[in-house]
Amino acid sequence: MTEYLYIDLETERWQCRVCAQDLGDARGNYKEGTLVYDRNPEEIHPPHIDREKYKYTFSPDPAFCRILEYCCPGCGTQIEAEYLPPGHPPTIDMIWDIDSLKERWARQGENPIDVINYGPDENALADLRPYYDEAAAAHAAQS
């Protein structure tokens, strides 16, 4: 689903691609299963001018902006980061039709983790063009 997230279709669970940590129900928001670091934006974007002299310092105002970093509780890999107003709940950035994914992969008769491995682990494929070229040729032959 992303560089650091995948969905185990058998268990319908979000998992970290680095350490396989379970992050929760794949029909829900994976962010609920992560560790959240609520950062002051001035730590990331320090003021460029003296805040004693100037109202605007080219740094996000912490009264209006927070940076939330979502990390795997198993290995500490940062999975996502987002800028939100203070107190705003985590956004839902991915909603997947799990039933359709299961049907698609069942029709193909393959395990998606074996077919498309682009994560950071040792078996990752650096160049996916051969897979997509092969898949396009198979699709054209069926048409």
C-alpha positions as CSV (number, residue, x, y, z in Angstrom):
1,M,0.0,0.0,0.0
2,T,3.0,2.3,0.7
3,E,6.7,1.8,1.1
4,Y,6.2,0.9,4.8
5,L,2.7,-0.5,4.9
6,Y,0.9,-3.5,3.5
7,I,-2.3,-5.3,4.1
8,D,-2.3,-9.0,5.0
9,L,-5.4,-10.0,3.0
10,E,-5.8,-13.3,4.9
11,T,-6.0,-11.6,8.3
12,E,-7.3,-8.2,7.0
13,R,-4.7,-6.4,9.1
14,W,-2.3,-3.5,8.4
15,Q,1.3,-4.5,8.9
16,C,4.7,-2.8,8.9
17,R,6.8,-3.8,5.9
18,V,10.0,-3.6,7.9
19,C,9.2,-5.7,11.0
20,A,5.7,-7.1,10.3
21,Q,4.2,-5.4,13.4
22,D,0.4,-5.5,13.4
23,L,-1.0,-2.0,13.1
24,G,-4.7,-2.8,13.3
25,D,-7.8,-3.6,11.2
26,A,-7.2,-3.0,7.5
27,R,-10.8,-1.7,7.2
28,G,-9.8,1.1,9.6
29,N,-7.1,3.7,9.9
30,Y,-3.6,2.3,10.3
31,K,-2.6,5.4,12.2
32,E,-4.5,4.2,15.2
33,G,-1.9,1.4,15.6
34,T,1.1,3.6,15.5
35,L,3.1,5.7,18.0
36,V,2.4,9.4,17.4
37,Y,4.9,12.1,18.0
38,D,3.2,15.5,18.2
39,R,6.0,17.8,17.1
40,N,6.3,21.6,17.5
41,P,6.7,22.8,13.9
42,E,9.4,25.2,15.1
43,E,11.6,22.2,15.7
44,I,11.4,21.3,12.0
45,H,11.1,24.8,10.6
46,P,13.1,27.1,12.9
47,P,12.3,30.9,12.8
48,H,14.6,32.7,10.4
49,I,14.2,36.1,12.0
50,D,14.1,37.3,15.5
51,R,10.6,36.7,17.0
52,E,11.2,39.4,19.6
53,K,11.2,42.0,16.8
54,Y,8.9,40.5,14.2
55,K,5.4,38.9,14.4
56,Y,6.0,36.6,11.4
57,T,9.2,34.6,11.5
58,F,8.8,32.3,8.4
59,S,8.1,29.4,10.9
60,P,4.7,27.8,11.3
61,D,2.9,29.1,14.4
62,P,2.6,26.3,17.0
63,A,-0.8,27.8,18.0
64,F,-2.1,26.9,14.6
65,C,0.0,24.0,13.3
66,R,1.4,20.8,14.7
67,I,3.4,18.1,12.9
68,L,2.2,14.5,13.7
69,E,4.8,11.8,13.0
70,Y,3.4,8.2,12.9
71,C,5.9,5.5,13.7
72,C,5.8,1.7,13.9
73,P,5.7,0.6,17.5
74,G,7.7,-2.4,16.7
75,C,10.7,-1.0,14.9
76,G,10.3,2.8,15.1
77,T,10.2,3.3,11.3
78,Q,8.4,6.6,10.5
79,I,5.4,5.6,8.3
80,E,3.8,9.0,7.8
81,A,3.9,12.6,8.8
82,E,1.2,15.3,8.5
83,Y,0.6,18.9,9.3
84,L,-2.6,19.5,11.3
85,P,-4.2,22.2,13.5
86,P,-3.6,21.4,17.2
87,G,-6.3,19.0,18.5
88,H,-7.3,17.8,15.0
89,P,-7.7,14.0,14.8
90,P,-5.4,12.1,12.5
91,T,-6.6,12.2,8.9
92,I,-7.7,9.1,7.1
93,D,-5.5,9.0,4.0
94,M,-6.3,5.5,2.7
95,I,-9.5,3.6,2.4
96,W,-9.3,0.3,0.6
97,D,-12.0,-2.0,-0.7
98,I,-10.6,-5.2,1.0
99,D,-13.2,-7.5,-0.5
100,S,-12.3,-6.3,-4.1
101,L,-8.6,-6.7,-3.3
102,K,-9.1,-10.3,-2.1
103,E,-11.2,-11.1,-5.2
104,R,-8.6,-9.6,-7.5
105,W,-5.7,-11.5,-6.0
106,A,-7.7,-14.8,-5.8
107,R,-8.4,-14.5,-9.5
108,Q,-4.7,-14.0,-10.2
109,G,-3.8,-16.9,-8.0
110,E,-0.8,-15.1,-6.6
111,N,0.3,-13.7,-3.3
112,P,0.7,-9.9,-3.6
113,I,3.6,-9.8,-1.2
114,D,5.5,-12.3,-3.5
115,V,4.5,-10.5,-6.7
116,I,5.1,-6.8,-5.7
117,N,7.8,-6.5,-3.1
118,Y,9.0,-2.9,-3.2
119,G,9.5,-2.3,0.5
120,P,12.8,-1.8,2.3
121,D,13.5,-5.4,3.2
122,E,16.2,-7.6,1.7
123,N,14.0,-9.1,-0.9
124,A,12.8,-5.8,-2.4
125,L,12.7,-5.4,-6.1
126,A,14.5,-2.3,-7.3
127,D,13.1,-2.4,-10.8
128,L,9.4,-3.3,-11.2
129,R,9.3,-2.7,-15.0
130,P,9.7,-6.4,-15.9
131,Y,6.7,-7.3,-13.7
132,Y,4.5,-4.6,-15.2
133,D,5.6,-5.4,-18.8
134,E,4.8,-9.1,-18.2
135,A,1.4,-8.2,-16.6
136,A,0.6,-5.9,-19.6
137,A,1.5,-8.6,-22.1
138,A,-0.6,-11.2,-20.3
139,H,-3.6,-8.8,-20.2
140,A,-3.2,-8.0,-23.9
141,A,-3.1,-11.7,-24.7
142,Q,-6.4,-12.2,-22.8
143,S,-8.1,-9.4,-24.7
